[in-house]
Amino acid sequence: MKSNINTIPTSKSSSDEWIEWHKSLKSRFGRKKANKLFIHAWEKRAGAGSDASTVSLREYMEKQGLQIDTSAWEDITDFGSGVADFIGSGFTMMKWAGIVTGVIILGGVAMILYNVAKDPAKSVGTAANVALKGRGGV
């Protein structure tokens, strides 16, 4: 979706259209002037509470060094989005921890199987000694 710098988005435009328009401005005028032009148009034609005011637009503009005004509801949705991202990253960490644990367990089982296959008599004797110590014998 290529945007024309002369076609200024409106309150009915999507956040993606606003982002593309800002990118066009930035490529033509540089970030500082693009931010000035964007904020002027944003305040006149859309602004806080409009359909275009989404989390993705606010995050994009924040990365551009510009904080756009938000309504109380938008602040709540931004907070909720941050919490959801945090929980999602927690699930990702737990997934990787589970994978690492599984690899460690499989590695231990593989070592046991290798030792049994390498010298079955010694492995049986070791297992018997461990079993007797566990039962209070020897």
C-alpha positions as CSV (number, residue, x, y, z in Angstrom):
1,M,0.0,0.0,0.0
2,K,2.1,2.9,-1.3
3,S,0.9,6.3,0.0
4,N,1.1,9.7,-1.7
5,I,2.3,12.5,0.5
6,N,-0.3,14.8,-1.0
7,T,-3.2,12.5,0.0
8,I,-3.6,13.2,3.7
9,P,-5.4,10.4,5.6
10,T,-8.7,11.2,7.4
11,S,-10.4,10.0,10.5
12,K,-11.9,7.2,8.3
13,S,-8.5,6.1,7.2
14,S,-6.9,3.0,8.8
15,S,-3.9,3.1,11.0
16,D,-1.9,1.4,8.2
17,E,-2.8,4.3,5.9
18,W,-1.5,6.8,8.5
19,I,1.7,4.8,8.9
20,E,2.3,4.6,5.2
21,W,1.7,8.3,4.8
22,H,4.2,9.0,7.6
23,K,6.7,6.7,5.9
24,S,6.2,8.7,2.6
25,L,6.7,12.0,4.5
26,K,9.8,10.6,6.2
27,S,11.4,9.5,2.9
28,R,10.7,12.9,1.3
29,F,11.4,15.3,4.2
30,G,13.2,13.4,6.9
31,R,11.9,12.2,10.3
32,K,11.8,15.5,12.1
33,K,9.7,17.4,9.5
34,A,7.6,14.2,8.8
35,N,6.8,14.1,12.5
36,K,5.7,17.8,12.5
37,L,3.5,17.3,9.5
38,F,2.1,14.1,10.8
39,I,1.1,15.5,14.2
40,H,-0.5,18.5,12.6
41,A,-2.6,16.4,10.3
42,W,-3.3,13.9,13.0
43,E,-4.7,16.5,15.4
44,K,-6.8,18.1,12.7
45,R,-8.1,15.0,10.9
46,A,-8.2,12.1,13.3
47,G,-6.7,12.1,16.7
48,A,-7.3,10.2,20.0
49,G,-10.4,8.1,19.9
50,S,-10.6,7.7,16.1
51,D,-10.6,4.3,14.5
52,A,-7.1,5.0,13.2
53,S,-5.8,5.4,16.7
54,T,-4.6,1.8,17.2
55,V,-1.9,0.2,19.3
56,S,0.2,-0.5,16.2
57,L,0.0,3.2,15.1
58,R,1.0,4.4,18.6
59,E,3.9,1.9,18.8
60,Y,5.1,2.9,15.3
61,M,4.9,6.6,16.1
62,E,6.7,6.0,19.4
63,K,9.6,4.4,17.5
64,Q,9.6,7.5,15.4
65,G,10.1,9.6,18.5
66,L,6.5,10.9,18.6
67,Q,4.0,10.4,21.3
68,I,0.4,10.8,20.0
69,D,-2.4,11.7,22.4
70,T,-4.7,8.9,23.5
71,S,-8.0,8.6,25.2
72,A,-8.4,6.8,28.5
73,W,-9.8,3.7,26.7
74,E,-6.7,3.7,24.4
75,D,-4.4,3.9,27.5
76,I,-6.2,0.8,28.9
77,T,-5.9,-1.1,25.6
78,D,-2.2,-0.2,25.4
79,F,-1.7,-1.5,28.9
80,G,-3.6,-4.7,28.1
81,S,-1.5,-5.1,25.0
82,G,1.7,-4.8,27.1
83,V,0.4,-7.4,29.6
84,A,-0.5,-9.8,26.8
85,D,2.9,-9.4,25.3
86,F,4.5,-10.1,28.7
87,I,2.4,-13.2,29.2
88,G,3.1,-14.4,25.6
89,S,6.8,-14.0,26.2
90,G,6.4,-16.0,29.5
91,F,4.8,-18.8,27.5
92,T,7.6,-18.7,25.0
93,M,10.2,-19.0,27.8
94,M,8.3,-21.9,29.4
95,K,8.2,-23.6,26.0
96,W,12.0,-23.4,25.6
97,A,12.6,-24.4,29.2
98,G,10.4,-27.5,28.5
99,I,12.4,-28.3,25.4
100,V,15.7,-28.0,27.2
101,T,14.5,-30.2,30.0
102,G,13.3,-32.8,27.5
103,V,16.7,-32.8,25.7
104,I,18.5,-33.3,29.1
105,I,16.2,-36.2,30.1
106,L,16.6,-37.8,26.6
107,G,20.3,-37.3,26.8
108,G,20.4,-39.1,30.2
109,V,18.3,-42.0,28.9
110,A,20.5,-42.2,25.8
111,M,23.6,-42.5,28.0
112,I,22.1,-45.2,30.1
113,L,21.1,-47.2,27.0
114,Y,24.5,-46.8,25.5
115,N,26.2,-48.1,28.7
116,V,23.8,-51.1,28.9
117,A,24.5,-51.9,25.2
118,K,28.3,-51.4,25.7
119,D,28.6,-53.8,28.7
120,P,25.4,-55.5,29.7
121,A,26.9,-57.6,32.5
122,K,28.5,-54.6,34.2
123,S,25.3,-52.6,33.9
124,V,23.2,-55.4,35.4
125,G,25.7,-55.6,38.3
126,T,25.6,-51.9,38.9
127,A,21.8,-51.8,38.8
128,A,21.6,-54.7,41.3
129,N,24.0,-52.9,43.7
130,V,21.9,-49.7,43.5
131,A,18.7,-51.7,44.1
132,L,20.2,-53.4,47.2
133,K,21.4,-50.1,48.7
134,G,18.0,-48.6,48.1
135,R,16.4,-51.5,50.1
136,G,18.8,-51.1,53.0
137,G,21.0,-54.1,52.1
138,V,24.8,-54.3,51.6
